[in-house]
Amino acid sequence: MNLSVKFRPNKIEQMVGHDDIREIFAKFIKNKNIPHSLFFGSAGSGKTTMAKIIAKQMEYEFFELDGANLKSEDIRKIIAKFEGSFYLPLIFIDEFHRLSKTQQETLLIPMEEKKCIIIGATTENPKFTVSSGIRSRMMIFEFKPLSYDDLEKLLNDIQKSIYFQINQEAKEYLISSSSGDARSMLNLLEYALNIDKNISLKTLKTLRCSSFGEGSSSKDTHYNLISAMIKSLRGSDVDAAIYYLARLIAAGEEPEFLARRMVIFASEDIGNANPNALNIATNTMLAVSKIGYPEARIILSQCAVYLANSPKSNSSYKAINLALDYIAKNPALPVPPYLINTNPVKKDYLYPHDFGGWVEQKYMLKDLKFYHSNGIGFEQTLDDWLIKLKFKN
């Protein structure tokens, strides 16, 4: 009994998760117009299932190929089989990122002439692994890991068809240790059922060792750990930040997600107190998108240590919030005419470089103050520079 096959949905509305993507493809199917698509996301998130459902509901003949072993001739043979036919084949290419540049280029003309429908699936960021020519001909959809609620719904549906008992503690472990991967959950469930219809936590932990992690996809754990990590970074507690980061990594949290949170933190909580923090975090995000686990853990740790030890200031974050709040509550201020290049009075604009770098001049028609420096770290240097610039003049 292969549960992942037995309970694979046959219709889009039967799938769990990805509500926006399902809604879009339901309309594509209704209008009988399916675009070439690339499904990008983690394992077990429903990419293959979606492709098979599309083929079934559109009455396309479905061909499933593996990008690691695909030969260009395989594509040509499939297309030739449907030459002159009213029917289109749907060619699903798993591990799409494994296609060479030459193999990807062989798809361009068939895609352009719509001799087939190409749907690819990849766990790698298509920006770095898929050619621009392919990307311009495809719609790219991101399949995020399934949530705890999604997997719980799937498990409850299965329990209506197959008899078994599972207590709350075992159920939470079954779901959360699967880290948003439906196939992983169903495989663990399948082998647990081979042992006993009364599924225990002990059985599950024996089949999937607890060192694999408790998962971060549960209702509370994911947000609690992220919140704790960010607050530890903000509080400059390096060890606490590393501990929560390790918990998230052990739970299978996507490295790109962790890096994105660090980029936001670098600007929101450090800002110009140490402007290099944003550079470090941005480079971390780029590096982990290309490398992945297990090595990505080292890069994430290096970034976390740097962010925790950096001086903190949220003055830039507060400044933009104050400005946006003002704009939302007040009429728009007109731009001074001498700042507008197409206005004849632009001749009245005072060019700062002609005055040694700074000159007294109004840039807003109303005196407003949004930015308030905290004078922390490099922010103090910026404050000093501005004072010297104005004092000099």
N, C-alpha and C positions, 0 to 999 in steps of 0.2 A: 504494500500500500504506500504509494508515493503521495504524501499529502499535498506537496507543492503543485503536483500535476492534477490530482483529484479535485482540489479546490481552486484551481485557476479559473477566474471569472470568464464568462463568454460574452458579456456585454459591458459597455463602459460604465453604466450605472451600478454595476455590481462591484466595481473596483473600490478600494479604500484609499483615502488620501488624494492629493493632487487635484483638488476640486476645480481650480481654474483651468488646468490643462484638460481635464475630462470634459468640462463644459465647452471649451473651444473645439475639441475633436468631435464632440457630439454634433456640433453645428457643421463642421466639415463633412461629416458622414451624411447628415441630412441633405446638404447641398451637393453631395456626390463630387467633392473636389478636395482631394487629399494632397497637401504639399509634401515635397521631399523634406524629411525632418531628421534632426539629430537629437536623440535623447541623451542628455548628459546628467549623470548623477551616480550616487552610491549603489553598491550591489544590493539586490533584493528590494529595490524601490518600485518596481513595476514596469521597467522599460520594455522588456520582452513581452510581457503580458499585454501592454498597450498595443504593441505592433501586431500581435496575433489577433486581438479583438478588431482592430481596424481592418485587417485582411478579411476576417470572417464577415463583418458587417457590410463591407464593400464588395464582397464576393470576389476578391482578388485571390489568385493562387499564391500561396505563401512559400517563399524560399528563405531558409535560415542558413546563413553562412558565417564562418568564423574569420575575423580579420587577420588572425595570426597565421592561418593556413590558406587563405583565399588566393586564387590565381585569377588574373584578369580574364582568362579564357572562360572561367566559370560564369562570369557575368555575360559575356558574349553569347554563350550557348543558351542561357536562359532567355535573353532578348530575342535571339534567332527563332526560338521555339514559338514565340508569340507574334512573329512578323506577319502582318496582314490580318491579324485577329482583332476582334472588337474588345478582347479582354486584356487587362494589364496585369503583369506580375508585380507583386510586392516583394522586393528583395531586402531582407533584413540582415544587416551586417553587424554582428556583435564584435566587441573589441575594435571598434572602428579606428581608434587611434593607432592600431598596429599596421594599418595600411601604409605602404610606402607612398612617397610623393607621386611616383609614376602610376601606381595602382589607383590613387585618388584621381589623377588626371584622366584615366580611362573612363571614369564615371561622368565626366563633364558633358559630353555630347549626348549620351542616353538620357541624362537628367534634363538637359536643355530641350531636347526633342520629345520629352515625356514618353519615352518608349517603355518606361517602367516607373514604379514608385520606389525610391530608395529611402529606407529608414535605417539610420545607424544608431548604435548604442555605445556609449563610452563612459568610463569612470574618470577620464582625464579631461582637463580643461581644454575645450576645443580651440580656444584662442591660440594655444601653443602647439596643438597636435594635428589640427585640420587646416588644410590650405585655404587661402582667402577665396579662391575660386569656388571651392565646395561650399564654404560658409555663405557666400553670396547667393547660392542657389538653394539653400536649405533654411527652414525655420528651426531655430535652436530652442529646445525646451529643457529647463532644469528640473530634474526629479530629485527632490530633497528626501532625506531619510524619512520613513514613515514615523509618525508620532506615536506616543504611548497609546493614545485613544484609538488611532487607526488600527494598531496591532491588537488591541483589546477587542475591538469590534470584530475583527477577523477571527480571533480565537473564540469569541462567543458564538459566531455563526457556525464555526466548525463543531462546537459542542452541541449544537442543535441536531447535527447529523451523526455524530459519533459519540458513543457513551464513554465518558471518563470523568473522574473526579480530581479536582485540584484545589488546594486551599489557597487563601489569598497570598500568603507569603511565597509559595511556589509559583503562583501565577505572576506575581510581580517580578520574580527572578527570570522566569521564562521570557517575559516581554522585554524587560529592561536590559538583560544581558544580550539580547539580539540586536541592540543598537540601531533600531529603525530598519532592520533587514527582515522582510517577511519570510523569505526562503530560509534564512537562518533559524527563525522561530519555528517554522513548520518542520524542519529537519530535526531539531531538538525534540519537539513534541512527538514526532513519529517514532524515534528510537526510545523515548520514555514510555510510550504506549506499548512497545514491544516487551518492555520489562514488567509493567504493571498498569492496570487501568486506573489505579489510585495513585496519581502522580505526586511524588514527594519532593521537597526541596533537596533532600539528600541525593536522590536519584539525578535530579537536574544538575547539581553541582558536581557530581561524579562524571556525568557525560560532558559537561562543559565546566572545566575547572574554574573555581572562583577567582583565580588570578587573572582570568580573562576580563574581569571587571564587572561591576554591578550595573553598568550601563548608565547613560545620562539621558535616555529618552523617556524616562518615567515622567509622570505629571509634574513632580516637584524637583527631583534630583537635578535635572538639566539646568533649570533656572537658578536653583540654590547654589550649585557649584560655580556657575558663571558669575553670579552676583558676589559670591565669596571671593573669587579670584580677583575681580575688578576692585572690590573694596580693600583687599589686601595690598594690591598694587598702589592704590590711592593712599593707603596708610603706611606705605614704604616698609611693609613687612615682607622681606624677600622670601623667607622660609615658608610662610603661610601661602604666598602667591605660588611658589613652586609646588607645594603640596596639592593645592586645588587644581593647578595645571596638570599635575601627574594623575590626579583622579579622573579628570576629563579625558586625558590621553588613554589611560587604561580602560576607560569606558567606551573607547572607539569614537570619540568626538572628532569630526572632520578638522584637519589641521588648518584648512583655509578659513573655517569659521572662527577658530581661536585667534588666528592672525588678524582677521578683520576687526575683531573686538579690541585687539591691542592697538591697531591703527587709530581707531576711534578714541581710545583712552589717551594715546600719545598727544592728540590734539586737544581733547576736552579737558584733561586733568593735568597735563604738563605744559602744553602750549609753548609759548616763547620763553618760559623759564629755562627750557632746554630744547631749542628748536630741532636739534639733531635727533631727538627721540622719534619724531615723525619720520625722518629718513630711515632710521633703524627699523621701525615697525613696518614701513612700506616695503622695504627690502626683504623683511621677514615674510611678508605676505606673498611677494613674488617668488621667493626661494621655495617656500613649502608647496606652492602650487605646481612647481616643476619637480620636486623631489618626493614628497609624500613620506609616509611612515615606512620604516622605523626612524630613519635619520632626521625627519622633520622635528622630532621631539627635542633634538639638541638645539636647533635653530630657535624654536619656541622658547626653550629655557633661557638661552642667551638673551633674547629680547625681553623676557619677563624680568630677569635680573637687572637689566639696564633701566627698564621703566620704573621698577620699584625703587631703585637708588637715585633716580633723577629728582631734582627739585620740582615742586608741584605748583601750578597756577592755573586757575580756570577763568582768568580775566578775558581772554579772547572768546571763550564759550559764552560767558555772561554778556559780553558786548553785542554779539550777533543776536542773542535772544532779546535783549533790550531793544535793539533796532527793529527787529521783526515785530515785536509787541507794539512799538510806537507806530509803525506803518499800518498795522491792523486796526489801530484805534483812531488814527488821524488822517486828514486829507493829505494827498501827496504834495510835497513841496516842489515848486518849479525849480528847474536847474538855472542858476545864474546865467544870463545870456552870454557873457564873455567866456564861458566855458564850453559853449557850443560852436563847433568849427564852422557850421553853415550860417551862423549869425554875423551880421556886419560888425557888431560891437566886439567881436573876438579880438580886435586890435587892442582892446583895453585889458586883455589878459596879461598878467605879469608872469613872465617865464622865470621860474626860480633860479635856473642856472645863470641867468644874467645878473643875479644879485648874490652870488656866492653860495647858492644852494637852498636859500630860504628867503621868503619875503612875506610880509604881512599881507594877507589877502583872504577874502571870504569865499569859501567853497560851498557853503549852504546859506540860504537866505534866512535861516533861523539858527540861533545858537543852541545846539543840542550836544549833550555829552553822553556817549554810550560806553566808551572804553575807559576803564579805571584800572591802571596798572597796580599789581600787587607788589611790584618792586622786588620780585623773587628771582634769583638766579640771573640768567641772561636778560630777563625783563628789565632789571635794574640798569644793565648796560645800554639797552635801547632807550630807557628814560634819560640816561646821562647824555647819550648821543644827541637826542632831540634838544635838550637844554643847551648843550654846547653849540648846536647849529643855530638856535634862535639867539643865543647870547652873542655869538660871533657877529650877527647881523644887527 
